[in-house]
C-alpha cells in the first residue's frame, strides 16, 4: 500500500498501517507492556517535580484519583445520582463585587477579565511575558491528490528563538493542505493531533481512535473537509511540549524558564499547546491560500481540552469542535462522574495544569474552584462551539452529561452577546444533534472517538465558514 507524504509527515502512519492490515486491533483486555527504563526515569522525574509543587503549596497529601478498576476502593463513579455533590455553579455574569453583568460592555471590560484571571492563576497557568518569537519556514511543497481532490500540501516548521537558552531547541511542525484549484483563500480546519506513537501504543485499548477504526468507517475527516472546498492542517502539540511532567524543564515551557522548574502560577501543558496553535494562526495570517478569518479548531480527549483553551484565549479562531474533552475541558469539575479533579492533579496529568491547581485535590475541593468549565466555554462567546462525545458505554470517562451541563450553563453569556444557546436544558437522546444555536452538542453512539461527529460538526461549521 502507498503511504503518501502527508500521512508520514503528519504522524498519521498509523492510519496507513491500519488500512494495510499491519496493525491488528484487539479488545481492551489486552495486557499492557511493562514500562521501559526510560519511562520509569520519566515518571520518577515527574514524581519529584510533583512533590516540589506540593511542598511549595504546603500540602502533605492529595486525595486519591478515580480508579478505572471497578474493584478498587477508589473506583470511578458512574452513578449520576452521586455526581452532583456541588450543584451550585459560579455565575458567569456576576462580578466579584456582587454586581450583575447586564451589558456586553460589562462582560468584555469587567467580568471576562475576572474569569481569565482565575483560570490563569488557579487552573491553566499564565503564559510568561518572555515567550520567544517563532519564525516560520515552508520546508516543502507537494502537489498530490487526496482521494480525487488535487491539493497542495505544505510542510511547515516554526523555529522558536532559543537564543536565551541554547541547550533547548523547540520547533513546531505542521502540515497544511489546501485545494489546488481553489479560486482564492479557503477556510481551514486545524486538528490538534495525537502522535503516531501514541496511536499505535493505544491501538489495543482504544482502537476507535485510529482512523478507519470502529465507528470511523467511510471518508476521513480530511476528505470530508476537502469535499466542502476547505483546507485542513494537522498540528501535533506534543512535538513542542512533551506530554509528561518530566518535560516541563524542556519544550517551550522549559525554554522560557531556561531549563528551571516552573512557578506555581506558570502555564501548564494545556496552555502551552494552545499557545502553539496560536502561533500556527500567526502563520496562517501570512499564507495567501488560507482565509485566516475562517480557521476552525478540532481536538479530541486531552487535545479537546487544548482546543477549548485555545478557542477561549485566542479570538482569531472562528469555531471549534471540542471532542470528548472531559475534566479540564468542557466537563464541569463539580460534576463528580468519570475523570475528576483528583486525576488531573495526580502525577500522570498534573503537568497539564498550573501548580496552584493541585490544592483543589488536597485541602480544597472542586467545589472551591473560583470558576468551572462553563466559564471556559463562555470565554469563546460569541463564536460558535460544537461539543461532542461518545456513548456512555464507551466514553463514560469523559462524562458526556457533565459536558452538556457546562454548555447549558454557558448559555447566558451567549444570549447576552446576542447569540443562541443550546435551546434546551434537558439532556438529549443519543445521536440527537443540538445544532440550531451557536452552542452545539451531540453524543454519538460510538466510543472514545471524534469520528462519528465529524459530519455533524462540519454541517454546523458551514453556517459560519464559506468559500469564495
Secondary structure as the mmCIF struct_conf table of DSSP 4:
data_model
#
loop_
_struct_conf.conf_type_id
_struct_conf.id
_struct_conf.beg_label_comp_id
_struct_conf.beg_label_asym_id
_struct_conf.beg_label_seq_id
_struct_conf.end_label_comp_id
_struct_conf.end_label_asym_id
_struct_conf.end_label_seq_id
HELX_RH_AL_P HELX_RH_AL_P1 UNK A 5 UNK A 9
TURN_TY1_P TURN_TY1_P1 UNK A 10 UNK A 11
HELX_RH_AL_P HELX_RH_AL_P2 UNK A 13 UNK A 20
TURN_TY1_P TURN_TY1_P2 UNK A 21 UNK A 21
BEND BEND1 UNK A 23 UNK A 23
HELX_LH_PP_P HELX_LH_PP_P1 UNK A 24 UNK A 25
TURN_TY1_P TURN_TY1_P3 UNK A 28 UNK A 29
BEND BEND2 UNK A 30 UNK A 30
HELX_LH_PP_P HELX_LH_PP_P2 UNK A 31 UNK A 36
HELX_RH_AL_P HELX_RH_AL_P3 UNK A 37 UNK A 57
TURN_TY1_P TURN_TY1_P4 UNK A 58 UNK A 58
HELX_LH_PP_P HELX_LH_PP_P3 UNK A 63 UNK A 66
STRN STRN1 UNK A 67 UNK A 67
BEND BEND3 UNK A 68 UNK A 68
TURN_TY1_P TURN_TY1_P5 UNK A 70 UNK A 71
BEND BEND4 UNK A 72 UNK A 72
TURN_TY1_P TURN_TY1_P6 UNK A 73 UNK A 74
STRN STRN2 UNK A 75 UNK A 75
HELX_LH_PP_P HELX_LH_PP_P4 UNK A 76 UNK A 77
HELX_RH_3T_P HELX_RH_3T_P1 UNK A 80 UNK A 82
TURN_TY1_P TURN_TY1_P7 UNK A 83 UNK A 83
BEND BEND5 UNK A 85 UNK A 85
HELX_LH_PP_P HELX_LH_PP_P5 UNK A 88 UNK A 90
TURN_TY1_P TURN_TY1_P8 UNK A 92 UNK A 93
STRN STRN3 UNK A 94 UNK A 94
TURN_TY1_P TURN_TY1_P9 UNK A 96 UNK A 97
BEND BEND6 UNK A 98 UNK A 98
HELX_LH_PP_P HELX_LH_PP_P6 UNK A 99 UNK A 99
STRN STRN4 UNK A 100 UNK A 100
HELX_LH_PP_P HELX_LH_PP_P7 UNK A 101 UNK A 101
BEND BEND7 UNK A 103 UNK A 103
HELX_RH_AL_P HELX_RH_AL_P4 UNK A 104 UNK A 106
HELX_RH_PI_P HELX_RH_PI_P1 UNK A 107 UNK A 111
HELX_RH_AL_P HELX_RH_AL_P5 UNK A 112 UNK A 118
HELX_RH_PI_P HELX_RH_PI_P2 UNK A 119 UNK A 124
STRN STRN5 UNK A 126 UNK A 126
HELX_LH_PP_P HELX_LH_PP_P8 UNK A 127 UNK A 128
TURN_TY1_P TURN_TY1_P10 UNK A 129 UNK A 130
HELX_LH_PP_P HELX_LH_PP_P9 UNK A 131 UNK A 133
STRN STRN6 UNK A 134 UNK A 146
TURN_TY1_P TURN_TY1_P11 UNK A 147 UNK A 148
STRN STRN7 UNK A 149 UNK A 160
HELX_LH_PP_P HELX_LH_PP_P10 UNK A 161 UNK A 161
TURN_TY1_P TURN_TY1_P12 UNK A 163 UNK A 164
TURN_TY1_P TURN_TY1_P13 UNK A 166 UNK A 167
STRN STRN8 UNK A 171 UNK A 179
TURN_TY1_P TURN_TY1_P14 UNK A 180 UNK A 181
BEND BEND8 UNK A 183 UNK A 184
STRN STRN9 UNK A 186 UNK A 192
HELX_RH_AL_P HELX_RH_AL_P6 UNK A 196 UNK A 201
TURN_TY1_P TURN_TY1_P15 UNK A 202 UNK A 205
HELX_RH_3T_P HELX_RH_3T_P2 UNK A 207 UNK A 209
BEND BEND9 UNK A 210 UNK A 210
TURN_TY1_P TURN_TY1_P16 UNK A 211 UNK A 212
BEND BEND10 UNK A 213 UNK A 213
TURN_TY1_P TURN_TY1_P17 UNK A 214 UNK A 215
BEND BEND11 UNK A 218 UNK A 219
HELX_RH_AL_P HELX_RH_AL_P7 UNK A 221 UNK A 227
TURN_TY1_P TURN_TY1_P18 UNK A 228 UNK A 229
STRN STRN10 UNK A 231 UNK A 235
HELX_RH_3T_P HELX_RH_3T_P3 UNK A 237 UNK A 239
TURN_TY1_P TURN_TY1_P19 UNK A 240 UNK A 240
BEND BEND12 UNK A 241 UNK A 241
BEND BEND13 UNK A 243 UNK A 244
HELX_RH_3T_P HELX_RH_3T_P4 UNK A 245 UNK A 249
BEND BEND14 UNK A 250 UNK A 250
HELX_RH_AL_P HELX_RH_AL_P8 UNK A 251 UNK A 256
TURN_TY1_P TURN_TY1_P20 UNK A 257 UNK A 259
BEND BEND15 UNK A 260 UNK A 260
HELX_LH_PP_P HELX_LH_PP_P11 UNK A 261 UNK A 263
TURN_TY1_P TURN_TY1_P21 UNK A 264 UNK A 265
STRN STRN11 UNK A 266 UNK A 266
HELX_RH_AL_P HELX_RH_AL_P9 UNK A 269 UNK A 284
TURN_TY1_P TURN_TY1_P22 UNK A 285 UNK A 286
TURN_TY1_P TURN_TY1_P23 UNK A 288 UNK A 289
STRN STRN12 UNK A 290 UNK A 300
TURN_TY1_P TURN_TY1_P24 UNK A 301 UNK A 301
HELX_RH_AL_P HELX_RH_AL_P10 UNK A 302 UNK A 313
TURN_TY1_P TURN_TY1_P25 UNK A 315 UNK A 316
STRN STRN13 UNK A 319 UNK A 323
BEND BEND16 UNK A 324 UNK A 324
STRN STRN14 UNK A 327 UNK A 327
TURN_TY1_P TURN_TY1_P26 UNK A 328 UNK A 330
STRN STRN15 UNK A 331 UNK A 331
TURN_TY1_P TURN_TY1_P27 UNK A 333 UNK A 334
BEND BEND17 UNK A 335 UNK A 335
BEND BEND18 UNK A 337 UNK A 339
HELX_RH_AL_P HELX_RH_AL_P11 UNK A 341 UNK A 345
BEND BEND19 UNK A 346 UNK A 346
TURN_TY1_P TURN_TY1_P28 UNK A 347 UNK A 349
HELX_RH_3T_P HELX_RH_3T_P5 UNK A 350 UNK A 352
BEND BEND20 UNK A 353 UNK A 353
HELX_RH_3T_P HELX_RH_3T_P6 UNK A 355 UNK A 361
TURN_TY1_P TURN_TY1_P29 UNK A 362 UNK A 363
BEND BEND21 UNK A 364 UNK A 364
HELX_RH_3T_P HELX_RH_3T_P7 UNK A 366 UNK A 368
BEND BEND22 UNK A 370 UNK A 370
HELX_RH_AL_P HELX_RH_AL_P12 UNK A 373 UNK A 378
TURN_TY1_P TURN_TY1_P30 UNK A 379 UNK A 382
BEND BEND23 UNK A 383 UNK A 383
STRN STRN16 UNK A 384 UNK A 389
HELX_RH_AL_P HELX_RH_AL_P13 UNK A 392 UNK A 395
HELX_RH_3T_P HELX_RH_3T_P8 UNK A 396 UNK A 398
HELX_RH_AL_P HELX_RH_AL_P14 UNK A 400 UNK A 416
TURN_TY1_P TURN_TY1_P31 UNK A 417 UNK A 418
BEND BEND24 UNK A 423 UNK A 423
BEND BEND25 UNK A 425 UNK A 426
HELX_LH_PP_P HELX_LH_PP_P12 UNK A 427 UNK A 429
TURN_TY1_P TURN_TY1_P32 UNK A 430 UNK A 431
STRN STRN17 UNK A 434 UNK A 434
BEND BEND26 UNK A 436 UNK A 438
STRN STRN18 UNK A 439 UNK A 443
BEND BEND27 UNK A 445 UNK A 448
BEND BEND28 UNK A 450 UNK A 450
HELX_RH_3T_P HELX_RH_3T_P9 UNK A 451 UNK A 453
HELX_RH_AL_P HELX_RH_AL_P15 UNK A 454 UNK A 461
TURN_TY1_P TURN_TY1_P33 UNK A 462 UNK A 464
#
